[in-house]
């Protein structure tokens, strides 16, 4: 299975550090959730239940352990609750002991290689978590990332990702890209790698009335089936789910 010989179910999910947001006004009325752990454990339990059918789950905005998460590493907690034997967390941003954020990979397949990189940008705190599965001609690469809000920063970050993935004929890139897959800066990724955008542009933000496609799974060397958005507990982003099979 690690060599992708059978269909695999993948999910990319911005978990908003376990917070709940169901309307724009709650960014203000529930601002306490950015510093306090109240209610997050129930959301994480719901996420773990959502993750259980998937083979690999990429996380964004997972707190590595701070006051707002009750000093729990949320990636480790979700891996344990979802019974994922392999977990890797990349901590990208920390605000003292109050809050932290990062990418993570939860996997039922054992990676043969794991690397993490800081992404360039005007403001530090973005990264990509890179993993390889299998060996030889059946090997494939999975990268989990979360790009910046500004298009100029995304341009240099996408150049970095393109260089990282340009020689990979079998690859998956997932995460929160903070832009539409047809955005001008995304074209540099398609030109320089074998990755292709999803056939359908699926809105994921805000989760209560999605009208912006910010979260994506890009693939190369696989047949894509059942690409869709799914609710992710109380997160302000919908998650993206996909089934990948060998090409016909």
C-alpha positions in Angstrom: 0.0 0.0 0.0 2.9 2.4 0.7 3.8 2.2 -2.9 0.2 3.3 -3.9 -0.7 -0.1 -5.4 -4.3 0.2 -4.3 -6.7 3.1 -4.1 -5.9 5.6 -1.3 -8.1 8.0 0.5 -6.5 11.4 1.4 -7.8 14.4 3.3 -6.4 17.9 3.6 -7.8 19.9 6.6 -7.2 23.3 8.1 -8.3 22.6 11.7 -8.1 26.2 12.9 -6.3 24.9 16.0 -9.5 23.1 17.1 -11.6 26.3 17.3 -15.2 26.7 16.2 -16.3 29.5 13.8 -19.7 29.5 12.3 -20.2 33.1 11.3 -17.9 36.1 10.6 -19.1 37.8 13.8 -17.6 34.9 15.8 -14.1 36.0 14.9 -14.9 38.8 17.4 -17.4 37.2 19.8 -15.3 34.0 20.1 -11.9 35.7 20.0 -11.1 34.2 23.4 -10.7 30.8 21.6 -7.4 32.0 20.2 -5.9 32.0 23.7 -8.0 29.5 25.7 -8.5 25.8 25.3 -12.2 25.6 26.1 -14.2 23.5 23.7 -11.3 22.4 21.6 -11.1 18.8 22.8 -14.7 18.1 21.6 -13.8 19.5 18.2 -10.7 17.4 18.0 -12.6 14.3 18.9 -15.1 15.1 16.0 -12.1 15.6 13.7 -10.6 12.3 14.7 -13.8 10.6 13.9 -13.9 12.3 10.5 -10.3 11.2 9.8 -10.8 7.5 10.6 -11.7 6.3 7.1 -8.7 8.0 5.5 -5.2 6.6 4.8 -3.4 9.9 4.9 -4.5 13.2 6.4 -2.6 16.5 6.0 -3.2 19.2 8.7 -2.8 22.9 8.7 -3.1 25.2 11.7 -2.4 22.4 14.2 -1.2 23.7 17.5 2.0 22.0 18.7 1.2 22.7 22.4 0.4 26.1 23.9 -2.1 27.7 26.3 -4.9 27.7 23.7 -4.5 23.9 23.2 -4.2 23.1 26.9 -0.5 22.4 26.1 -1.5 19.4 24.0 0.2 18.7 20.7 -3.0 18.5 18.6 -1.4 16.5 15.8 -0.3 13.8 18.3 -3.8 13.8 19.9 -5.5 13.4 16.6 -3.2 10.6 15.5 -3.8 8.7 18.8 -7.6 9.2 18.6 -7.7 8.4 14.9 -5.4 5.4 15.4 -2.8 6.6 12.9 0.5 4.8 13.6 2.6 7.4 11.9 2.5 11.2 12.7 4.9 14.0 11.9 4.4 17.6 13.0 6.1 20.7 11.6 5.9 23.7 14.0 6.0 26.9 11.9 4.8 29.7 14.2 4.7 30.3 17.9 3.5 33.3 19.9 5.2 32.9 23.3 3.4 30.1 25.2 0.0 31.5 24.2 -0.5 29.9 20.7 1.4 28.0 18.0 0.6 26.7 14.6 2.0 24.2 12.1 1.5 21.5 9.4 1.2 17.8 10.2 0.8 14.4 8.4 -1.2 11.6 9.9 -0.6 8.3 8.0 -1.5 4.6 8.1 1.4 4.1 5.6 5.0 4.2 6.8 7.0 6.9 5.1 10.4 6.0 3.7 11.6 9.6 4.1 10.4 12.7 6.0 11.7 16.3 5.6 10.4 19.7 6.5 11.3 23.1 5.1 10.6 26.7 6.0 9.0 28.6 3.1 10.3 32.0 2.0 8.1 35.0 2.4 7.9 38.5 3.7 6.9 37.2 7.1 8.4 34.0 8.6 6.1 31.2 9.8 5.1 29.2 6.7 6.4 25.8 5.8 6.1 22.5 3.9 6.2 19.0 5.3 7.6 16.6 2.7 7.3 12.8 2.8 8.2 9.9 0.4 6.4 6.6 0.3 7.7 3.4 -1.2 10.9 2.9 -3.1 12.1 2.6 -6.7 9.8 3.3 -9.6 6.6 3.0 -7.5 7.8 5.6 -5.0 5.7 8.8 -4.6 5.9 12.0 -2.7 3.4 13.9 -0.6 3.8 17.5 0.6 1.6 19.4 3.1 1.7 23.2 3.1 0.0 26.4 4.1 0.8 29.5 2.0 0.8 33.2 2.9 -2.1 35.6 2.5 -0.2 37.9 0.1 0.2 37.1 -3.6 3.8 38.3 -3.7 4.8 35.9 -0.9 2.8 33.1 -2.5 4.8 33.6 -5.7 8.1 32.9 -4.0 6.7 30.1 -2.0 5.3 28.4 -5.1 8.6 28.8 -6.8 10.2 27.0 -3.9 7.5 24.2 -4.0 8.0 23.9 -7.7 11.7 23.4 -7.3 11.1 20.9 -4.6 8.6 18.8 -6.7 9.8 19.4 -10.3 11.5 16.0 -10.7 8.7 14.0 -9.1 6.4 12.2 -11.6 4.2 10.8 -8.9 3.3 13.4 -6.3 0.6 15.0 -4.2 0.6 18.6 -2.9 -2.1 19.5 -0.4 -3.0 22.3 1.9 -4.4 25.7 2.4 -3.1 27.9 -0.5 -5.1 31.0 0.3 -6.0 31.4 -3.3 -8.0 29.9 -6.2 -6.2 27.2 -8.2 -6.5 29.4 -11.3 -4.8 32.4 -9.6 -1.9 33.8 -11.6 0.8 32.8 -9.1 -0.4 29.2 -9.3 0.6 28.9 -13.0 4.3 28.7 -12.1 3.6 25.5 -10.2 1.8 23.9 -13.2 4.6 25.0 -15.6 7.4 23.7 -13.6 6.0 20.4 -12.2 3.8 17.5 -13.3 1.1 18.6 -10.9 -2.3 19.4 -12.3 -5.2 21.4 -10.7 -8.3 19.5 -9.7 -10.9 19.1 -12.4 -13.5 20.9 -10.2 -12.9 24.1 -8.3 -14.4 23.4 -4.9 -15.2 26.3 -2.5 -14.0 25.7 1.0 -14.1 29.0 2.8 -15.9 30.2 4.9 -17.2 26.8 6.0 -20.7 28.1 6.8 -21.2 29.6 3.3 -18.3 28.6 1.1 -17.6 30.9 -1.8 -13.8 30.8 -2.0 -11.7 27.9 -3.1 -8.6 28.1 -0.8 -7.9 24.5 0.0 -6.7 22.1 -2.7 -5.1 18.7 -3.5 -2.9 18.8 -6.6 -1.7 15.5 -8.1 0.7 14.0 -10.6 0.8 10.3 -11.7 -2.5 9.3 -10.2 -6.1 8.9 -11.3 -8.3 11.2 -9.2 -11.7 10.1 -8.0 -14.3 11.5 -5.7 -12.8 15.0 -5.2 -15.0 16.9 -2.7 -15.3 19.2 0.3 -16.4 17.9 3.7 -17.2 19.7 6.9 -14.3 19.7 9.4 -16.0 20.0 12.9 -16.2 23.7 13.7 -13.3 24.9 11.5 -13.8 27.9 9.3 -12.5 25.9 6.4 -14.0 22.8 4.8 -11.7 19.9 4.3 -10.8 18.4 0.9 -11.1 14.7 0.4 -10.0 12.6 -2.6 -9.5 9.0 -3.6 -6.3 8.3 -5.7 -5.8 5.2 -7.9 -3.2 4.1 -10.3 -3.6 5.6 -13.8 -5.6 3.4 -16.3 
